Amino acid sequence: MASSLPSPSFFKILLNPTDHSQLVLPDDFVTKHLQNKIPQDPIIQTLNGDYIWKLKIEKNGANYYFTNGWSDVVKEVKLGFGDVLLFRLIDKSTFRLLIYSPSGCPKVLPPKINVEQDIDSVGTVVDSVCVVDDDNIDDDDVVVCNVDDDDVTDDDDTHDDQEEDEDDKDEDYKNDDDVDM
């Protein structure tokens, strides 16, 4: 049984996340694993595949950097000081990204919702998007719903009907009490 070699990887610790326009790649990684053949349009994707970014790798001086899209990575997953990023090269131009918080635990990312993709896959038009802010954190839950005017009921009408039903039940009980035995 032949053992397969682990995928080439490297890690970075973010010490200055405010300078998020580029991320330097380790020289040894570039030399050994990219064999100085830099991918034209590298892709970074998260482990669950929900987040995917197309970037550029550019040389500046003696170093190579992720650029043209790296700032999107930083913003979308809210990278911060002390986050540890593990990049694993899974093919000649695709990197899988694992993110660890400064505590050493994996950073849990909310599933990314691509509304356009969801509409295309279902084949329906969404009339409205309802955003639920249930915890005052900037990671709002998004609920996609179709709403037609015919489907909307007046809550007051429904409430009145329920009250009438309860009044009818009360009358039935009163009539039972009035019966002499």
Buried (B, 14 or more C-beta within 10 A) or exposed (E): EEEEEEEBBBEBEBEEEEEBEBBEBBEEBBEEBBEEEBBEEBBBBBBEEEBEBEBBBEEEEEEBBBBBBBBBBBEEBEBEEEBBBBBBBBEEBBBBBBBBEEEEEEBEBEEBEEEEEEEEEEEEEEEEEEEEEEEEEEEEEEEBEEEEEEEEEEEEEEEEEEEEEEEEEEEEEEEEEEEEE
